[in-house]
Amino acid sequence: MCCFSVATPVGLLARLFTRPVRVSRTRILARMVDERRQRLAYGMDLQTDQELAMVLPLPVVRGSGDDAVRFLDLSETPRMFDELDELFELTQVASKGGFPLRLERQKTLVVHEVGSFVASYVPTRADFDRLDLRFRLPAVLFDAVAHYADYGFAVFQLRPGNVTVHPMGLELPTRSPDKLFFPTVHVHDGRFHATARFDHAL
């Protein structure tokens, strides 16, 4: 799943003067490290005229804490997916795709420098309150995809421009050791769509 959270206020003027985020050539690599941990690498071409954050829901083991996800710096391998393309014949598949109580001031989530990104791990939906407002996810996502309500989330801050984003990597303690998790649901404009154009290579 690829969800974008932008700093621009949502409103008529913002929609008139802000071009939509354009994403293409999304490529995702998933593999098990051992019987309990999975690794993900995520790459894409991105065109945007504003700073934004990409949020990936993750099926982490419940109650794993703030440091459950380890971010991997893949900036030294910007062509990783191109090199994988040369090794495999890839096929494209069509696809259709509560109120948190704050009893005390919460500890701010750790921000990691990962290659050309800054990234944070958000253990639960309620923990988005511990990040900057622009990194929050629209509630429509949780209404549309109910089982994400108890997922953890990786948040990557992305800069404006027209760029090929170097692969983003992470390792998580998966709650489904018999399955590989590929994040493929789209929320690119603050809304969940029942169908979306799918150009991912998995």
PECOR-V755510 format. One record per residue. RES is the residue in one small letter. SS is DSSP state (H for helix, E for strand, L for the rest). NEAR is the number of other C-alpha atoms within 8 Angstrom. Layout:
BEGIN
res = (RES,RES)
ss = (SS,SS)
near = (NEAR,NEAR)
END
This chain:
BEGIN
res = (m,c,c,f,s,v,a,t,p,v,g,l,l,a,r,l,f,t,r,p,v,r,v,s,r,t,r,i,l,a,r,m,v,d,e,r,r,q,r,l,a,y,g,m,d,l,q,t,d,q,e,l,a,m,v,l,p,l,p,v,v,r,g,s,g,d,d,a,v,r,f,l,d,l,s,e,t,p,r,m,f,d,e,l,d,e,l,f,e,l,t,q,v,a,s,k,g,g,f,p,l,r,l,e,r,q,k,t,l,v,v,h,e,v,g,s,f,v,a,s,y,v,p,t,r,a,d,f,d,r,l,d,l,r,f,r,l,p,a,v,l,f,d,a,v,a,h,y,a,d,y,g,f,a,v,f,q,l,r,p,g,n,v,t,v,h,p,m,g,l,e,l,p,t,r,s,p,d,k,l,f,f,p,t,v,h,v,h,d,g,r,f,h,a,t,a,r,f,d,h,a,l)
ss = (L,E,E,E,E,E,L,L,L,L,L,H,H,H,H,H,H,L,L,L,L,E,E,E,E,E,E,E,E,E,E,E,L,L,L,L,E,E,E,E,E,E,E,E,E,E,E,E,L,L,L,E,E,E,E,E,E,E,L,E,L,L,L,L,L,L,L,L,L,E,E,E,L,L,H,H,H,L,L,H,H,H,H,H,H,H,H,L,L,L,L,L,L,L,L,L,L,L,L,L,L,L,L,L,L,L,L,L,L,L,L,E,E,E,L,L,E,E,E,E,E,E,L,L,H,H,H,H,H,H,L,L,H,H,H,L,L,L,H,H,H,H,H,H,L,H,H,H,H,H,L,E,E,E,E,E,E,E,L,L,E,E,E,E,E,E,E,E,E,E,E,E,E,E,L,L,L,L,L,L,L,L,L,L,L,E,E,L,L,L,L,L,L,L,L,L,L,L,L,L,E,L)
near = (10,12,12,13,13,11,10,6,6,6,6,6,6,10,9,7,6,7,8,6,10,7,9,8,10,12,11,12,9,12,8,11,8,6,6,10,12,15,12,13,11,11,14,13,12,13,11,12,9,10,11,14,13,12,14,11,11,11,10,12,8,7,5,10,6,9,7,11,11,8,10,9,9,12,10,5,8,10,7,8,10,7,8,8,9,7,6,6,6,6,5,7,5,6,7,8,6,2,4,5,4,6,4,4,5,6,5,6,10,6,7,8,8,12,8,6,9,11,13,11,14,13,13,11,11,7,9,11,8,9,10,8,7,9,14,10,9,8,6,9,11,11,7,7,8,7,7,8,9,8,14,13,13,13,13,11,11,9,7,10,9,8,7,8,9,11,14,11,12,11,12,12,12,11,9,7,11,4,5,10,7,10,9,7,8,10,13,9,7,9,9,9,7,6,6,9,6,8,9,10,10,7)
END
